[in-house]
Amino acid sequence: MAFEGLSERLQSALAKLRGKGKVSEADVKAAMREVRLALLEADVNYKVVKDFVSKVRERAVGQEVLKSLTPGQQVIKVVNEELTRLMGGTQSKLELSSKPAVIMMVGLQGAGKTTTTGKLGRYLKKQNKRPLLVAGDVYRPAAIRQLEVLGEQVDLPVFSLGDKESPVRIAEEGVAKAKEEGHDTVLVDTAGRLHIDGKMMEELKAIKDTVRPDEILLVVDAMTGQDAVNVAESFNRELGLTGVVLTKLDGDTRGGAALSVKSVTDCPVKFVGMGEKVDALEPFHPERMASRILG
Ligand code: GDP
């Protein structure tokens, strides 16, 4: 289960405050020391932890909280609100205004980009959209075939020109085809590499300039913690992301990526991957996630 360790540690740090009739500043400080350690152990970015703890402490030692009838509960409420805020506050939805709206999927190899393209197509179809999937990952062997199989599974058409054409041309022709055939949404799968490199970024920029996407979604593997956050920072600097999809949240990820990526990059997490199957994609709700973590 994702966030299990973090969840347990935060709950035990805060349990000491919960039923207390009186809570002192020292009690809050002691609890916050444990919260700080729990977050660091979950691989949350150091600076994010520092800011989070000082914000909670400042609010929690305020007179309205400590002199309230249920001070322990109030401190926990502050922690919940700040955790929610850390993850973006409210749900960030896709903004699809162009006709057709273009969603460009980017990410490193193995993060789950192609799988997520299929999942997102299915999700949009359920919202009464008519998506076209475009197979632009020409470098990873079998990525095109993989998208075609996903397309069959979710009953959506897949546009492909094989792996000999340039990804820019594939994206451009895919969007033209979508227009012709009356699709309202185009999901362009792009090539990832094992590591970020200049050539990949140049190619992604060229695709961006050509198809002018409404959304550029970075797919990152939540299991990679701070690495995922660093990847998001680089992609955002080079391309300007509109959102992040965190995959593999069904695994035992510690929580660092989910809790840091918004603060570090200012890009909201829009979806989370919860498994390998095509229906395992969910919109990300910061408030629900915070409540789940705090139990
Ligand atoms: P790409 O190279 O980024 O296109 O990665 P793929 O889409 O091929 O995914 C790599 C592996 O991760 C595949 O085995 C997927 O089934 C798996 N995967 C993708 N998303 C998830 C997820 O949310 N949870 C789990 N458990 N596995 C996932």
py3Dmol code that shows the C-alpha trace and the ligand (Angstrom):
import py3Dmol

protein = """\
ATOM      1  CA  MET A   1       0.000   0.000   0.000  1.00  0.00           C
ATOM      2  CA  ALA A   2       1.226   3.483  -0.884  1.00  0.00           C
ATOM      3  CA  PHE A   3       2.170   5.864   1.936  1.00  0.00           C
ATOM      4  CA  GLU A   4       1.758   3.175   4.582  1.00  0.00           C
ATOM      5  CA  GLY A   5       4.825   4.095   6.607  1.00  0.00           C
ATOM      6  CA  LEU A   6       4.131   7.808   6.340  1.00  0.00           C
ATOM      7  CA  SER A   7       0.536   7.331   7.285  1.00  0.00           C
ATOM      8  CA  GLU A   8       1.364   5.261  10.344  1.00  0.00           C
ATOM      9  CA  ARG A   9       4.027   7.660  11.541  1.00  0.00           C
ATOM     10  CA  LEU A  10       1.911  10.754  11.105  1.00  0.00           C
ATOM     11  CA  GLN A  11      -1.031   9.137  12.809  1.00  0.00           C
ATOM     12  CA  SER A  12       1.064   8.084  15.766  1.00  0.00           C
ATOM     13  CA  ALA A  13       2.649  11.556  16.044  1.00  0.00           C
ATOM     14  CA  LEU A  14      -0.763  13.186  16.076  1.00  0.00           C
ATOM     15  CA  ALA A  15      -2.548  10.560  18.200  1.00  0.00           C
ATOM     16  CA  LYS A  16      -0.836  12.001  21.270  1.00  0.00           C
ATOM     17  CA  LEU A  17      -2.656  15.299  20.687  1.00  0.00           C
ATOM     18  CA  ARG A  18      -6.017  13.964  19.659  1.00  0.00           C
ATOM     19  CA  GLY A  19      -7.916  13.469  22.900  1.00  0.00           C
ATOM     20  CA  LYS A  20      -6.102  16.080  24.974  1.00  0.00           C
ATOM     21  CA  GLY A  21      -8.147  18.725  26.811  1.00  0.00           C
ATOM     22  CA  LYS A  22      -5.114  21.003  26.966  1.00  0.00           C
ATOM     23  CA  VAL A  23      -2.304  21.221  24.446  1.00  0.00           C
ATOM     24  CA  SER A  24       0.815  23.254  25.144  1.00  0.00           C
ATOM     25  CA  GLU A  25       3.214  24.832  22.727  1.00  0.00           C
ATOM     26  CA  ALA A  26       5.739  22.189  23.777  1.00  0.00           C
ATOM     27  CA  ASP A  27       3.273  19.410  22.876  1.00  0.00           C
ATOM     28  CA  VAL A  28       2.875  20.905  19.391  1.00  0.00           C
ATOM     29  CA  LYS A  29       6.622  21.223  18.975  1.00  0.00           C
ATOM     30  CA  ALA A  30       7.181  17.615  19.995  1.00  0.00           C
ATOM     31  CA  ALA A  31       4.525  16.388  17.586  1.00  0.00           C
ATOM     32  CA  MET A  32       5.968  18.501  14.783  1.00  0.00           C
ATOM     33  CA  ARG A  33       9.423  17.009  15.330  1.00  0.00           C
ATOM     34  CA  GLU A  34       7.914  13.597  14.657  1.00  0.00           C
ATOM     35  CA  VAL A  35       5.956  14.885  11.678  1.00  0.00           C
ATOM     36  CA  ARG A  36       9.168  16.318  10.250  1.00  0.00           C
ATOM     37  CA  LEU A  37      10.994  12.984  10.578  1.00  0.00           C
ATOM     38  CA  ALA A  38       8.060  11.078   9.095  1.00  0.00           C
ATOM     39  CA  LEU A  39       8.037  13.329   6.027  1.00  0.00           C
ATOM     40  CA  LEU A  40      11.802  13.133   5.552  1.00  0.00           C
ATOM     41  CA  GLU A  41      11.680   9.353   5.799  1.00  0.00           C
ATOM     42  CA  ALA A  42       8.955   9.330   3.154  1.00  0.00           C
ATOM     43  CA  ASP A  43      11.480  11.039   0.863  1.00  0.00           C
ATOM     44  CA  VAL A  44       9.697  14.394   0.787  1.00  0.00           C
ATOM     45  CA  ASN A  45      11.942  17.192  -0.450  1.00  0.00           C
ATOM     46  CA  TYR A  46      13.912  18.741   2.433  1.00  0.00           C
ATOM     47  CA  LYS A  47      12.857  22.321   1.789  1.00  0.00           C
ATOM     48  CA  VAL A  48       9.228  21.309   1.354  1.00  0.00           C
ATOM     49  CA  VAL A  49       9.353  19.606   4.760  1.00  0.00           C
ATOM     50  CA  LYS A  50      10.923  22.640   6.398  1.00  0.00           C
ATOM     51  CA  ASP A  51       8.313  25.033   5.031  1.00  0.00           C
ATOM     52  CA  PHE A  52       5.479  22.660   5.825  1.00  0.00           C
ATOM     53  CA  VAL A  53       6.500  22.142   9.435  1.00  0.00           C
ATOM     54  CA  SER A  54       7.064  25.818  10.102  1.00  0.00           C
ATOM     55  CA  LYS A  55       3.712  26.754   8.566  1.00  0.00           C
ATOM     56  CA  VAL A  56       1.863  24.137  10.645  1.00  0.00           C
ATOM     57  CA  ARG A  57       3.696  25.103  13.808  1.00  0.00           C
ATOM     58  CA  GLU A  58       2.954  28.779  13.317  1.00  0.00           C
ATOM     59  CA  ARG A  59      -0.743  28.145  12.799  1.00  0.00           C
ATOM     60  CA  ALA A  60      -1.018  25.468  15.462  1.00  0.00           C
ATOM     61  CA  VAL A  61       0.455  27.453  18.354  1.00  0.00           C
ATOM     62  CA  GLY A  62      -1.955  30.328  17.638  1.00  0.00           C
ATOM     63  CA  GLN A  63      -4.317  31.126  20.495  1.00  0.00           C
ATOM     64  CA  GLU A  64      -7.476  30.155  18.547  1.00  0.00           C
ATOM     65  CA  VAL A  65      -6.122  26.650  18.282  1.00  0.00           C
ATOM     66  CA  LEU A  66      -4.586  26.058  21.703  1.00  0.00           C
ATOM     67  CA  LYS A  67      -7.391  27.802  23.603  1.00  0.00           C
ATOM     68  CA  SER A  68     -10.132  26.092  21.649  1.00  0.00           C
ATOM     69  CA  LEU A  69     -12.324  23.394  23.213  1.00  0.00           C
ATOM     70  CA  THR A  70     -10.661  20.637  21.191  1.00  0.00           C
ATOM     71  CA  PRO A  71      -7.070  21.812  20.721  1.00  0.00           C
ATOM     72  CA  GLY A  72      -5.722  18.403  19.652  1.00  0.00           C
ATOM     73  CA  GLN A  73      -8.361  18.069  16.941  1.00  0.00           C
ATOM     74  CA  GLN A  74      -7.645  21.612  15.781  1.00  0.00           C
ATOM     75  CA  VAL A  75      -3.931  20.901  15.375  1.00  0.00           C
ATOM     76  CA  ILE A  76      -4.778  17.803  13.327  1.00  0.00           C
ATOM     77  CA  LYS A  77      -7.138  19.914  11.213  1.00  0.00           C
ATOM     78  CA  VAL A  78      -4.306  22.358  10.533  1.00  0.00           C
ATOM     79  CA  VAL A  79      -2.026  19.472   9.476  1.00  0.00           C
ATOM     80  CA  ASN A  80      -4.763  18.159   7.177  1.00  0.00           C
ATOM     81  CA  GLU A  81      -5.310  21.580   5.580  1.00  0.00           C
ATOM     82  CA  GLU A  82      -1.620  22.177   5.034  1.00  0.00           C
ATOM     83  CA  LEU A  83      -1.098  18.686   3.577  1.00  0.00           C
ATOM     84  CA  THR A  84      -3.972  19.356   1.201  1.00  0.00           C
ATOM     85  CA  ARG A  85      -2.486  22.691   0.232  1.00  0.00           C
ATOM     86  CA  LEU A  86       0.911  21.059  -0.295  1.00  0.00           C
ATOM     87  CA  MET A  87      -0.615  18.731  -2.880  1.00  0.00           C
ATOM     88  CA  GLY A  88      -2.320  21.565  -4.743  1.00  0.00           C
ATOM     89  CA  GLY A  89      -5.385  22.392  -2.640  1.00  0.00           C
ATOM     90  CA  THR A  90      -8.191  21.422  -4.957  1.00  0.00           C
ATOM     91  CA  GLN A  91      -8.434  19.015  -7.862  1.00  0.00           C
ATOM     92  CA  SER A  92      -6.762  20.303 -11.058  1.00  0.00           C
ATOM     93  CA  LYS A  93      -8.798  19.324 -14.064  1.00  0.00           C
ATOM     94  CA  LEU A  94      -7.712  19.028 -17.668  1.00  0.00           C
ATOM     95  CA  GLU A  95      -8.227  22.195 -19.677  1.00  0.00           C
ATOM     96  CA  LEU A  96      -9.204  21.173 -23.143  1.00  0.00           C
ATOM     97  CA  SER A  97     -10.391  24.146 -25.161  1.00  0.00           C
ATOM     98  CA  SER A  98      -8.981  23.755 -28.692  1.00  0.00           C
ATOM     99  CA  LYS A  99     -10.894  21.847 -31.340  1.00  0.00           C
ATOM    100  CA  PRO A 100      -9.570  19.255 -31.358  1.00  0.00           C
ATOM    101  CA  ALA A 101      -7.884  19.571 -27.962  1.00  0.00           C
ATOM    102  CA  VAL A 102      -4.384  18.138 -27.972  1.00  0.00           C
ATOM    103  CA  ILE A 103      -2.816  16.357 -25.015  1.00  0.00           C
ATOM    104  CA  MET A 104       0.896  15.651 -25.315  1.00  0.00           C
ATOM    105  CA  MET A 105       2.153  12.809 -23.125  1.00  0.00           C
ATOM    106  CA  VAL A 106       5.815  13.017 -22.109  1.00  0.00           C
ATOM    107  CA  GLY A 107       8.095  11.098 -19.770  1.00  0.00           C
ATOM    108  CA  LEU A 108      11.059   8.824 -19.361  1.00  0.00           C
ATOM    109  CA  GLN A 109      10.999   5.233 -20.569  1.00  0.00           C
ATOM    110  CA  GLY A 110       9.319   2.849 -18.184  1.00  0.00           C
ATOM    111  CA  ALA A 111       7.404   5.531 -16.295  1.00  0.00           C
ATOM    112  CA  GLY A 112       4.127   4.282 -17.734  1.00  0.00           C
ATOM    113  CA  LYS A 113       3.574   6.865 -20.482  1.00  0.00           C
ATOM    114  CA  THR A 114       2.133   4.595 -23.153  1.00  0.00           C
ATOM    115  CA  THR A 115      -0.070   2.734 -20.677  1.00  0.00           C
ATOM    116  CA  THR A 116      -1.308   6.060 -19.297  1.00  0.00           C
ATOM    117  CA  THR A 117      -2.097   7.297 -22.820  1.00  0.00           C
ATOM    118  CA  GLY A 118      -4.448   4.327 -23.245  1.00  0.00           C
ATOM    119  CA  LYS A 119      -5.920   4.782 -19.771  1.00  0.00           C
ATOM    120  CA  LEU A 120      -6.504   8.488 -20.299  1.00  0.00           C
ATOM    121  CA  GLY A 121      -8.152   7.791 -23.657  1.00  0.00           C
ATOM    122  CA  ARG A 122     -10.536   5.433 -21.900  1.00  0.00           C
ATOM    123  CA  TYR A 123     -11.180   7.977 -19.138  1.00  0.00           C
ATOM    124  CA  LEU A 124     -12.012  10.703 -21.673  1.00  0.00           C
ATOM    125  CA  LYS A 125     -14.224   8.375 -23.655  1.00  0.00           C
ATOM    126  CA  LYS A 126     -16.205   7.768 -20.474  1.00  0.00           C
ATOM    127  CA  GLN A 127     -16.615  11.548 -20.261  1.00  0.00           C
ATOM    128  CA  ASN A 128     -18.283  11.403 -23.672  1.00  0.00           C
ATOM    129  CA  LYS A 129     -15.253  12.565 -25.630  1.00  0.00           C
ATOM    130  CA  ARG A 130     -14.086  11.039 -28.899  1.00  0.00           C
ATOM    131  CA  PRO A 131     -10.311  10.699 -28.508  1.00  0.00           C
ATOM    132  CA  LEU A 132      -7.802   9.668 -31.126  1.00  0.00           C
ATOM    133  CA  LEU A 133      -4.591   8.074 -29.849  1.00  0.00           C
ATOM    134  CA  VAL A 134      -1.425   8.949 -31.764  1.00  0.00           C
ATOM    135  CA  ALA A 135       1.542   6.558 -31.612  1.00  0.00           C
ATOM    136  CA  GLY A 136       4.553   8.854 -31.549  1.00  0.00           C
ATOM    137  CA  ASP A 137       6.966   6.768 -29.483  1.00  0.00           C
ATOM    138  CA  VAL A 138       9.119   5.648 -32.397  1.00  0.00           C
ATOM    139  CA  TYR A 139      12.209   4.717 -30.405  1.00  0.00           C
ATOM    140  CA  ARG A 140      11.104   2.238 -27.790  1.00  0.00           C
ATOM    141  CA  PRO A 141      10.671  -1.132 -29.502  1.00  0.00           C
ATOM    142  CA  ALA A 142       7.056  -2.270 -29.397  1.00  0.00           C
ATOM    143  CA  ALA A 143       5.663   1.019 -28.056  1.00  0.00           C
ATOM    144  CA  ILE A 144       3.561   1.536 -31.182  1.00  0.00           C
ATOM    145  CA  ARG A 145       2.186  -1.992 -31.057  1.00  0.00           C
ATOM    146  CA  GLN A 146       1.550  -1.559 -27.328  1.00  0.00           C
ATOM    147  CA  LEU A 147      -0.587   1.526 -27.990  1.00  0.00           C
ATOM    148  CA  GLU A 148      -2.456  -0.293 -30.734  1.00  0.00           C
ATOM    149  CA  VAL A 149      -3.269  -3.119 -28.332  1.00  0.00           C
ATOM    150  CA  LEU A 150      -4.390  -0.608 -25.711  1.00  0.00           C
ATOM    151  CA  GLY A 151      -6.539   1.083 -28.359  1.00  0.00           C
ATOM    152  CA  GLU A 152      -8.249  -2.222 -29.069  1.00  0.00           C
ATOM    153  CA  GLN A 153      -8.815  -2.828 -25.379  1.00  0.00           C
ATOM    154  CA  VAL A 154     -10.468   0.543 -24.820  1.00  0.00           C
ATOM    155  CA  ASP A 155     -12.103   0.602 -28.250  1.00  0.00           C
ATOM    156  CA  LEU A 156     -10.397   3.737 -29.534  1.00  0.00           C
ATOM    157  CA  PRO A 157      -8.668   4.303 -32.876  1.00  0.00           C
ATOM    158  CA  VAL A 158      -4.886   4.621 -32.970  1.00  0.00           C
ATOM    159  CA  PHE A 159      -3.092   6.702 -35.583  1.00  0.00           C
ATOM    160  CA  SER A 160       0.364   5.462 -36.529  1.00  0.00           C
ATOM    161  CA  LEU A 161       2.904   5.957 -39.310  1.00  0.00           C
ATOM    162  CA  GLY A 162       5.214   3.199 -38.120  1.00  0.00           C
ATOM    163  CA  ASP A 163       8.615   3.932 -36.621  1.00  0.00           C
ATOM    164  CA  LYS A 164      10.393   5.334 -39.657  1.00  0.00           C
ATOM    165  CA  GLU A 165       8.693   8.739 -39.712  1.00  0.00           C
ATOM    166  CA  SER A 166       9.723  11.670 -37.541  1.00  0.00           C
ATOM    167  CA  PRO A 167       7.681  12.054 -34.350  1.00  0.00           C
ATOM    168  CA  VAL A 168       6.936  15.672 -35.303  1.00  0.00           C
ATOM    169  CA  ARG A 169       5.336  14.575 -38.563  1.00  0.00           C
ATOM    170  CA  ILE A 170       3.403  11.796 -36.830  1.00  0.00           C
ATOM    171  CA  ALA A 171       2.011  14.276 -34.295  1.00  0.00           C
ATOM    172  CA  GLU A 172       1.123  16.804 -36.982  1.00  0.00           C
ATOM    173  CA  GLU A 173      -0.592  14.283 -39.225  1.00  0.00           C
ATOM    174  CA  GLY A 174      -2.335  12.709 -36.252  1.00  0.00           C
ATOM    175  CA  VAL A 175      -3.909  16.041 -35.337  1.00  0.00           C
ATOM    176  CA  ALA A 176      -4.891  16.672 -38.977  1.00  0.00           C
ATOM    177  CA  LYS A 177      -6.494  13.235 -39.103  1.00  0.00           C
ATOM    178  CA  ALA A 178      -8.400  13.930 -35.865  1.00  0.00           C
ATOM    179  CA  LYS A 179      -9.766  17.144 -37.375  1.00  0.00           C
ATOM    180  CA  GLU A 180     -10.792  15.375 -40.538  1.00  0.00           C
ATOM    181  CA  GLU A 181     -12.573  12.613 -38.681  1.00  0.00           C
ATOM    182  CA  GLY A 182     -14.264  14.786 -36.087  1.00  0.00           C
ATOM    183  CA  HIS A 183     -12.335  13.710 -32.998  1.00  0.00           C
ATOM    184  CA  ASP A 184     -12.543  16.286 -30.209  1.00  0.00           C
ATOM    185  CA  THR A 185      -9.401  15.143 -28.378  1.00  0.00           C
ATOM    186  CA  VAL A 186      -6.007  13.880 -29.524  1.00  0.00           C
ATOM    187  CA  LEU A 187      -3.602  12.101 -27.201  1.00  0.00           C
ATOM    188  CA  VAL A 188      -0.084  12.153 -28.573  1.00  0.00           C
ATOM    189  CA  ASP A 189       2.261   9.541 -27.115  1.00  0.00           C
ATOM    190  CA  THR A 190       5.870  10.714 -27.497  1.00  0.00           C
ATOM    191  CA  ALA A 191       9.213   8.987 -27.207  1.00  0.00           C
ATOM    192  CA  GLY A 192      10.885   8.772 -23.827  1.00  0.00           C
ATOM    193  CA  ARG A 193      14.473   7.869 -23.171  1.00  0.00           C
ATOM    194  CA  LEU A 194      16.174   6.286 -20.230  1.00  0.00           C
ATOM    195  CA  HIS A 195      17.588   9.635 -19.136  1.00  0.00           C
ATOM    196  CA  ILE A 196      16.808  13.224 -19.950  1.00  0.00           C
ATOM    197  CA  ASP A 197      18.901  14.355 -22.884  1.00  0.00           C
ATOM    198  CA  GLY A 198      19.099  17.342 -25.164  1.00  0.00           C
ATOM    199  CA  LYS A 199      17.991  15.542 -28.271  1.00  0.00           C
ATOM    200  CA  MET A 200      14.817  14.259 -26.636  1.00  0.00           C
ATOM    201  CA  MET A 201      13.953  17.731 -25.336  1.00  0.00           C
ATOM    202  CA  GLU A 202      14.556  19.333 -28.737  1.00  0.00           C
ATOM    203  CA  GLU A 203      12.255  16.809 -30.335  1.00  0.00           C
ATOM    204  CA  LEU A 204       9.551  17.359 -27.718  1.00  0.00           C
ATOM    205  CA  LYS A 205       9.842  21.137 -28.178  1.00  0.00           C
ATOM    206  CA  ALA A 206       9.449  20.705 -31.923  1.00  0.00           C
ATOM    207  CA  ILE A 207       6.300  18.616 -31.375  1.00  0.00           C
ATOM    208  CA  LYS A 208       4.990  21.224 -28.950  1.00  0.00           C
ATOM    209  CA  ASP A 209       5.617  24.056 -31.426  1.00  0.00           C
ATOM    210  CA  THR A 210       3.930  22.120 -34.200  1.00  0.00           C
ATOM    211  CA  VAL A 211       0.767  20.856 -32.498  1.00  0.00           C
ATOM    212  CA  ARG A 212       0.403  23.543 -29.799  1.00  0.00           C
ATOM    213  CA  PRO A 213      -1.015  21.217 -27.137  1.00  0.00           C
ATOM    214  CA  ASP A 214      -3.672  22.297 -24.652  1.00  0.00           C
ATOM    215  CA  GLU A 215      -2.070  20.007 -22.087  1.00  0.00           C
ATOM    216  CA  ILE A 216       1.448  18.680 -21.690  1.00  0.00           C
ATOM    217  CA  LEU A 217       1.278  15.896 -19.121  1.00  0.00           C
ATOM    218  CA  LEU A 218       4.412  14.416 -17.642  1.00  0.00           C
ATOM    219  CA  VAL A 219       4.109  10.787 -16.616  1.00  0.00           C
ATOM    220  CA  VAL A 220       6.421   9.886 -13.732  1.00  0.00           C
ATOM    221  CA  ASP A 221       6.855   6.792 -11.612  1.00  0.00           C
ATOM    222  CA  ALA A 222       5.915   7.612  -8.021  1.00  0.00           C
ATOM    223  CA  MET A 223       8.180   4.811  -6.789  1.00  0.00           C
ATOM    224  CA  THR A 224      11.221   6.890  -7.771  1.00  0.00           C
ATOM    225  CA  GLY A 225      10.549   9.553  -5.118  1.00  0.00           C
ATOM    226  CA  GLN A 226      12.747  12.627  -5.401  1.00  0.00           C
ATOM    227  CA  ASP A 227      14.061  11.461  -8.780  1.00  0.00           C
ATOM    228  CA  ALA A 228      10.533  11.876 -10.096  1.00  0.00           C
ATOM    229  CA  VAL A 229      10.487  15.410  -8.726  1.00  0.00           C
ATOM    230  CA  ASN A 230      13.829  16.205 -10.380  1.00  0.00           C
ATOM    231  CA  VAL A 231      12.551  14.817 -13.677  1.00  0.00           C
ATOM    232  CA  ALA A 232       9.454  17.001 -13.351  1.00  0.00           C
ATOM    233  CA  GLU A 233      11.601  20.063 -12.684  1.00  0.00           C
ATOM    234  CA  SER A 234      13.686  19.469 -15.831  1.00  0.00           C
ATOM    235  CA  PHE A 235      10.722  18.786 -18.100  1.00  0.00           C
ATOM    236  CA  ASN A 236       8.876  21.782 -16.737  1.00  0.00           C
ATOM    237  CA  ARG A 237      11.850  24.079 -17.268  1.00  0.00           C
ATOM    238  CA  GLU A 238      12.322  22.898 -20.844  1.00  0.00           C
ATOM    239  CA  LEU A 239       8.741  22.402 -21.973  1.00  0.00           C
ATOM    240  CA  GLY A 240       6.364  24.090 -19.552  1.00  0.00           C
ATOM    241  CA  LEU A 241       4.144  21.304 -18.206  1.00  0.00           C
ATOM    242  CA  THR A 242       0.443  21.701 -17.478  1.00  0.00           C
ATOM    243  CA  GLY A 243       0.281  18.707 -15.186  1.00  0.00           C
ATOM    244  CA  VAL A 244       1.797  15.518 -13.850  1.00  0.00           C
ATOM    245  CA  VAL A 245       0.499  11.953 -13.799  1.00  0.00           C
ATOM    246  CA  LEU A 246       1.974   9.896 -10.955  1.00  0.00           C
ATOM    247  CA  THR A 247       1.972   6.215 -11.814  1.00  0.00           C
ATOM    248  CA  LYS A 248       2.366   3.103  -9.674  1.00  0.00           C
ATOM    249  CA  LEU A 249       0.612   4.528  -6.651  1.00  0.00           C
ATOM    250  CA  ASP A 250      -0.715   1.021  -6.159  1.00  0.00           C
ATOM    251  CA  GLY A 251       2.808  -0.008  -5.128  1.00  0.00           C
ATOM    252  CA  ASP A 252       4.398   0.720  -1.780  1.00  0.00           C
ATOM    253  CA  THR A 253       5.677   4.167  -2.714  1.00  0.00           C
ATOM    254  CA  ARG A 254       6.677   6.201   0.313  1.00  0.00           C
ATOM    255  CA  GLY A 255       4.950   9.423  -0.690  1.00  0.00           C
ATOM    256  CA  GLY A 256       7.841  11.770  -1.470  1.00  0.00           C
ATOM    257  CA  ALA A 257       6.870  12.480  -5.071  1.00  0.00           C
ATOM    258  CA  ALA A 258       3.176  12.990  -4.402  1.00  0.00           C
ATOM    259  CA  LEU A 259       3.897  15.395  -1.563  1.00  0.00           C
ATOM    260  CA  SER A 260       6.735  17.378  -3.190  1.00  0.00           C
ATOM    261  CA  VAL A 261       6.045  17.712  -6.887  1.00  0.00           C
ATOM    262  CA  LYS A 262       3.494  20.534  -6.720  1.00  0.00           C
ATOM    263  CA  SER A 263       5.528  22.698  -4.325  1.00  0.00           C
ATOM    264  CA  VAL A 264       8.801  22.166  -6.137  1.00  0.00           C
ATOM    265  CA  THR A 265       7.583  22.582  -9.718  1.00  0.00           C
ATOM    266  CA  ASP A 266       4.259  24.389  -9.272  1.00  0.00           C
ATOM    267  CA  CYS A 267       2.737  21.776 -11.606  1.00  0.00           C
ATOM    268  CA  PRO A 268      -0.344  20.069 -10.242  1.00  0.00           C
ATOM    269  CA  VAL A 269      -0.744  16.306 -10.147  1.00  0.00           C
ATOM    270  CA  LYS A 270      -3.817  15.741 -12.324  1.00  0.00           C
ATOM    271  CA  PHE A 271      -4.079  11.944 -12.308  1.00  0.00           C
ATOM    272  CA  VAL A 272      -2.674   8.932 -10.519  1.00  0.00           C
ATOM    273  CA  GLY A 273      -2.054   5.453 -11.885  1.00  0.00           C
ATOM    274  CA  MET A 274      -3.320   2.736  -9.569  1.00  0.00           C
ATOM    275  CA  GLY A 275      -2.406  -0.418 -11.481  1.00  0.00           C
ATOM    276  CA  GLU A 276      -1.500  -1.957 -14.811  1.00  0.00           C
ATOM    277  CA  LYS A 277      -5.044  -2.320 -16.122  1.00  0.00           C
ATOM    278  CA  VAL A 278      -6.659   0.255 -18.392  1.00  0.00           C
ATOM    279  CA  ASP A 279      -9.230   1.277 -15.799  1.00  0.00           C
ATOM    280  CA  ALA A 280      -6.572   1.975 -13.159  1.00  0.00           C
ATOM    281  CA  LEU A 281      -6.363   5.746 -13.567  1.00  0.00           C
ATOM    282  CA  GLU A 282      -7.957   8.220 -11.191  1.00  0.00           C
ATOM    283  CA  PRO A 283      -8.173  12.004 -11.026  1.00  0.00           C
ATOM    284  CA  PHE A 284      -6.031  13.256  -8.157  1.00  0.00           C
ATOM    285  CA  HIS A 285      -7.895  14.812  -5.236  1.00  0.00           C
ATOM    286  CA  PRO A 286      -5.492  16.510  -2.783  1.00  0.00           C
ATOM    287  CA  GLU A 287      -8.057  16.753   0.005  1.00  0.00           C
ATOM    288  CA  ARG A 288      -8.976  13.063  -0.221  1.00  0.00           C
ATOM    289  CA  MET A 289      -5.331  12.063  -0.348  1.00  0.00           C
ATOM    290  CA  ALA A 290      -4.535  14.152   2.756  1.00  0.00           C
ATOM    291  CA  SER A 291      -7.425  12.581   4.653  1.00  0.00           C
ATOM    292  CA  ARG A 292      -6.355   9.125   3.538  1.00  0.00           C
ATOM    293  CA  ILE A 293      -2.813   9.718   4.759  1.00  0.00           C
ATOM    294  CA  LEU A 294      -3.981  11.063   8.116  1.00  0.00           C
ATOM    295  CA  GLY A 295      -6.465   8.219   8.537  1.00  0.00           C
TER     296      GLY A 295
END
"""
ligand_1 = """\
28
GDP
P 6.600 3.902 -21.008
O 7.964 3.415 -21.424
O 6.672 5.103 -20.148
O 5.642 4.058 -22.142
O 6.024 2.783 -20.017
P 4.871 1.697 -20.178
O 3.551 2.358 -20.432
O 5.278 0.631 -21.108
O 4.824 1.135 -18.684
C 5.940 0.485 -18.083
C 5.445 -0.570 -17.100
O 4.778 0.044 -16.007
C 4.431 -1.520 -17.715
O 4.689 -2.818 -17.242
C 3.085 -1.016 -17.174
O 2.117 -2.030 -17.072
C 3.507 -0.518 -15.814
N 2.610 0.512 -15.268
C 2.206 1.675 -15.843
N 1.407 2.376 -15.009
C 1.274 1.634 -13.875
C 0.582 1.827 -12.622
O -0.090 2.826 -12.367
N 0.730 0.826 -11.700
C 1.485 -0.300 -11.941
N 1.560 -1.203 -10.974
N 2.152 -0.485 -13.085
C 2.051 0.451 -14.047
"""
view = py3Dmol.view(width=600, height=400)
view.addModel(protein, "pdb")
view.setStyle({"model": 0}, {"cartoon": {"style": "trace"}})
view.addModel(ligand_1, "xyz")
view.setStyle({"model": 1}, {"stick": {}})
view.zoomTo()
view.show()
